[in-house]
Amino acid sequence: MEPKILFAEDHPFLIDSIKLIFESEGIVDVVEVSTCLDLLRRLEEGGFTHLILDLMLADGDAERILNKISSEYPRLHILVYSTRPSIPFGEALRQKYALDCYISKSESRATAKKHFLAFLKDDGIPSRTPKGAGNPFSSLAPREKEVLPYILEGLPATEIAVKIIIDGKAISADTVRVWKGRILEKTQTKNVLELRDLWRLLNDRI
């Protein structure tokens, strides 16, 4: 069965670039939309086998409708193409919404082409990751979970230290920094901004 693709993207250059990949494989049945509203309308028409979705469309954040799409169209193969890095955000999105594939726009053209073609061929589509699997925050130690809310607030280590009492004494700022480093390592985030974004993405499952 030839794929019928719904392509949700609002950047003309990216649309043309990715359509060249499709055309190189003889795939021409592609419908383009640039808004969340048009995306939902087209899906209601039926017949699509694959959805390629940029999370930021002309009328807002498409992530807010991903759960609706994955729930109402369980046979639809979904690939998210986004600016966020594959690790950890791509994996988190795959787990949260049971996506087939995630490609970061920072990937090289050759790598992106390989993943797109694997996604479009039935034998190359990976099994959907079960929803709720592999939450990186679940691996945090109790003390790391205790300090996490303060880190997410952006408080400095010196202020966090006086809020954590162990055996009647506040911990040191150095201890806070060690725990913060472990949290970033376990969640595979580079800084507090990335950590906060990942928390917002997964916090309904923590």
N, C-alpha and C positions, 0 to 999 in steps of 0.2 A: 504493500500500500504506500503510495506516494504521500509524503507529509504535506499537510496544509498548515501553513505557518501564520500565526498572528504576531506581528512585530510591533511592540509598543516602545517607541523611542521618539524624542522630539528634537534630535540634532541631525540635520540633513546629511552632514558629512559622514557621520557614523552609519546612518541608514544606507547610504550608497556603498560604503566600504564593506559592510557585512553582506549586503545583497550580492556583491561580486563573488563572495565566498559561496553563496547559495547557487548562483548561476554557473560557477565552475563545476558544480555537481549536477547540473541540469535541473535544479529545483527553481521553479518559477512561480509556484502558487503561494504568493506571499501577500498578505494584507497588512497595510501599515496604519497605525493609529498613533496619536501624539498626546492623548489625554486619558485620564482614568475613566471618565464618563464614556468616551467612545470605546474604550477597551471592554467595559462591561456590556455595552450595547452589542458589540460584535460577538462576544462570547455567547450571548443569548441567542444569536442566530444559529449557532451550532456548526458542527462540521470540522472544527479545527482539531488538529492532532498535537500541535506544538505551540507553545507560547514563549517568546523571547521578550523579556521585560527589563527595561531600565527603571530603577526605583524612583527616579525623579522625573516626572512628566510635566507637561505644560501647566496642568491644573493642580499639581500638588504631589505629595508623597504616595507612591503606589504601594508602599509596604502596608498601608492601612487596609488595603483590599486583598492582600495576598491570602489571608486565611479564608476569606469568603471564596476566592477563586479555587484554592486547593481543595476546599471542602465540597463545593458544588460541582466541580469538574474533576473527579478523581482519576479519570482516564487521560486527562490532558497532561502532556509532558511539559514541564516548566523549567526554563533556564532564566536565571537572573543575571543581568549584565550591568555591573555597578562600579562606581569609583572606589568603593571600599576594598581593602585588601582581602584576599581569599582567607588568610589566617590572621585573626580568628573570625572575622565577620562573615565570610562566605560560609564557613562550616556552621556557624551559629544559625545563619538564615536557613541553610539546608535542613538542619535539625528541627528548627522551629516550625517551618512550613512544609516539611517533607518535599523539598525540591529535588528535581532530577540532577540539576547541574547549576554551578555558579561560576562565572568568569569575571575576574577583575579587569577593569579597563586599563590597568597598569601592565597587564601581561603583554608580551611581545606579540606582534601580528601572527607570527608562525605558530606560537602556542595557542593563541585564541582561535585561529583557524582549525587547528587540530581538535580542540574541544568542541567547537561548533559542529564540525562534521561528525564527531562521535555522537553528539547529542541527537543529530538528525537521522542517524542510522539506527534502526531498531536494535541491532546486535551491539551497538556501542553505548546504549543508554544504561547508566548504572541504576541499580535498585534504589528506590527512594529511601532516605534515611528515616527511621521511625521518629515521629515527633517526640520531643522531650529527651532524646538520647544525648549523652555526652556533655552535659552542662558543666563548663569549666569551674563555675563558682562552687559546685558541690564538692570539689576536691580541696577546698580551703580548710585549714585547721581551725578549731574553735576560736583561738585567739585572733587569727587572721580575719575570720568572719566578724569578730567583735570590733576590730579596728577599721574594717572596710567602710562602714557608713561615714566615718569621719574623713577618710581619704576621698570618698566620692564627693563630700562637701567641699573639698579643696583646702582643708585646714592644714597648716604646717605641722611638722612632726612635734615641735615643742608644745603646741596647743593640744594635740591629740594625746601626748604622753600623760598629761595631768588628768585626763578623763578616764584612763584605764588604771584601775586599782587592783593590785595583786598582793595578797597578804598584808593589806592595810597600807601599801605604799604605791605611789605613782611609778609607772615604768619610765625608762629613759627615752629620750628622743632617738637615740641610736637604735634601740629595740624597735621602735615604730618604723624606722627606715628599713631595718632588716625585714620586718613583716611586710612592708609595702613592696619591697623588692621581690619577695616570694610570691605575693599576690600577682604582680605584673608578670612574673615568669610563668605561673600556673595558668593564667588567662591568656598568655601570649600577646599581651598588649605592651606598647612601648612607653606610654605615659598615662597620666590621669585622665586626659581628654578621651583617649581611646578606651580606657577602662570604663569611663562613665557611659560612653556610647554603647559598649558591649553590655553593660548592666541594664541600660534602658531597653535594649533589644531582647534580653532574656529575663528580665525581672519578674515577668508573670509566671515563670517556671522555677523560681528560686525559693 
